[in-house]
């Protein structure tokens, strides 16, 4: 399939209230952007679940009235999704948990960190065409 224009290098950023009530917006954006990159239906669903799980890890410690920022970096055959939120505790997600295992299995490469002001972020990098659970 030939696309008239390449999304490689495009950046899309979505900012919304740090509340689970708005996660459907991110799931929809994730699916739309992954479809634009010709991800398979299974890859799109894996990525949607991974973004949802990353948000579920951040929201419990989100500061009151905080905004959740989701940045999608589009590549030729991959997408990097970084979700960040200011938090009250500034605690990185535990890497030896079931949730982290799920993220890694669904997205491939996963990382997390803390920026200034106790802002915690989780980054997912999913490459098109890799079997579920394979790192890129």
Backbone torsions as a table, in degrees:
resi	resn	phi	psi	omega
1	UNK	NA	128.1	179.1
2	UNK	-97.7	124.6	175.4
3	UNK	-90.9	140.4	179.8
4	UNK	-66.2	-29.8	178.9
5	UNK	-141.2	142.8	-178.0
6	UNK	-84.8	132.8	177.6
7	UNK	-81.0	-4.5	-176.6
8	UNK	-53.0	129.4	178.5
9	UNK	90.5	-10.0	178.2
10	UNK	-69.5	143.5	176.1
11	UNK	-122.0	130.0	176.0
12	UNK	-124.0	130.7	-179.4
13	UNK	-125.9	130.8	179.5
14	UNK	-119.1	127.6	177.7
15	UNK	-118.5	129.6	-179.5
16	UNK	-150.3	165.7	179.0
17	UNK	-58.7	142.0	179.9
18	UNK	-77.9	74.9	-178.9
19	UNK	-143.9	141.2	-179.9
20	UNK	-61.9	-20.3	179.5
21	UNK	-62.0	-21.1	-176.4
22	UNK	-104.2	1.6	-176.1
23	UNK	-65.5	-25.1	178.1
24	UNK	-61.7	-30.0	177.5
25	UNK	-63.8	-43.8	179.7
26	UNK	-68.8	-38.2	178.2
27	UNK	-61.9	-41.3	179.7
28	UNK	-67.1	-45.0	178.2
29	UNK	-61.7	-42.5	179.2
30	UNK	-59.1	-48.0	-178.7
31	UNK	-63.5	-43.2	-179.3
32	UNK	-63.9	-42.9	-179.2
33	UNK	-71.1	-39.4	177.7
34	UNK	-66.1	-37.4	177.4
35	UNK	-63.9	-37.8	178.5
36	UNK	-60.7	-28.9	179.3
37	UNK	-91.0	9.7	178.7
38	UNK	65.3	32.1	172.0
39	UNK	-67.8	151.7	176.3
40	UNK	-72.5	165.6	177.5
41	UNK	-58.6	-40.6	178.6
42	UNK	-64.8	-41.5	178.8
43	UNK	-65.2	-38.6	178.2
44	UNK	-63.8	-45.2	-179.7
45	UNK	-65.1	-40.9	176.4
46	UNK	-58.0	-44.7	-178.5
47	UNK	-67.1	-40.7	176.7
48	UNK	-58.7	-44.8	179.7
49	UNK	-65.9	-40.5	-179.8
50	UNK	-63.3	-43.7	178.3
51	UNK	-62.7	-42.8	178.1
52	UNK	-60.1	-43.9	-179.6
53	UNK	-66.1	-41.5	177.9
54	UNK	-60.6	-44.0	178.0
55	UNK	-63.9	-40.5	179.4
56	UNK	-62.7	-27.5	177.4
57	UNK	-76.4	-31.1	-177.4
58	UNK	-86.9	-38.9	-170.8
59	UNK	-58.8	-37.7	-178.5
60	UNK	-60.7	-26.1	179.7
61	UNK	-107.6	9.8	179.4
62	UNK	-63.7	139.9	178.2
63	UNK	-65.5	152.5	177.2
64	UNK	-57.3	137.7	179.6
65	UNK	61.2	21.2	-179.8
66	UNK	-74.7	159.7	173.2
67	UNK	-108.1	140.0	174.8
68	UNK	-95.2	128.3	179.9
69	UNK	-115.2	127.4	178.7
70	UNK	-119.6	121.8	-177.8
71	UNK	-113.4	123.6	178.3
72	UNK	-106.9	120.7	175.2
73	UNK	-108.7	114.7	-175.9
74	UNK	-91.6	134.9	176.2
75	UNK	-120.8	177.9	180.0
76	UNK	-58.8	-44.8	-174.9
77	UNK	-131.0	22.7	-177.2
78	UNK	-155.2	165.9	175.5
79	UNK	-139.3	137.3	174.5
80	UNK	-113.5	125.8	-179.0
81	UNK	-117.4	122.7	177.5
82	UNK	-120.1	122.5	179.0
83	UNK	-109.6	133.0	-179.6
84	UNK	-140.6	149.4	177.6
85	UNK	-152.8	140.4	170.9
86	UNK	-66.4	138.0	-175.7
87	UNK	-124.3	169.0	177.0
88	UNK	-86.8	-25.8	-174.9
89	UNK	-112.0	-25.2	-178.0
90	UNK	63.0	43.9	-178.3
91	UNK	-105.1	126.1	176.4
92	UNK	-68.2	148.9	174.9
93	UNK	-61.9	141.8	176.6
94	UNK	-68.4	134.8	-177.9
95	UNK	-88.6	-10.3	-179.4
96	UNK	-104.1	36.1	-178.2
97	UNK	-114.7	166.5	176.3
98	UNK	-61.6	-41.1	-179.5
99	UNK	-59.6	-43.0	179.8
100	UNK	-66.1	-39.2	177.8
101	UNK	-62.1	-41.8	177.7
102	UNK	-61.6	-47.0	179.5
103	UNK	-57.2	-46.9	-178.3
104	UNK	-64.4	-41.2	-179.7
105	UNK	-65.7	-37.6	-175.6
106	UNK	-85.2	-33.7	-172.0
107	UNK	-107.3	-20.3	-176.7
108	UNK	96.0	-94.2	179.5
109	UNK	-94.1	131.9	-180.0
110	UNK	-136.2	139.2	177.0
111	UNK	-144.0	163.7	178.4
112	UNK	-150.3	159.6	178.5
113	UNK	-169.3	-178.3	179.9
114	UNK	-128.6	129.3	175.7
115	UNK	-100.3	-176.7	177.1
116	UNK	-56.9	153.1	176.1
117	UNK	70.1	24.8	178.6
118	UNK	61.2	29.1	175.8
119	UNK	-82.1	120.0	-179.7
120	UNK	-100.2	139.7	178.6
121	UNK	-131.2	151.1	173.5
122	UNK	-130.0	131.6	-178.2
123	UNK	-119.4	133.2	178.9
124	UNK	-119.0	136.0	177.3
125	UNK	-127.4	110.7	-178.6
126	UNK	-115.3	128.7	179.7
127	UNK	-102.6	138.8	179.3
128	UNK	-68.8	138.7	172.8
129	UNK	87.9	-0.6	177.2
130	UNK	-89.8	143.6	175.5
131	UNK	-60.6	150.6	178.6
132	UNK	-55.8	132.1	177.8
133	UNK	90.2	-6.4	179.7
134	UNK	-88.3	132.4	177.0
135	UNK	-78.1	149.7	178.4
136	UNK	-90.0	NA	NA
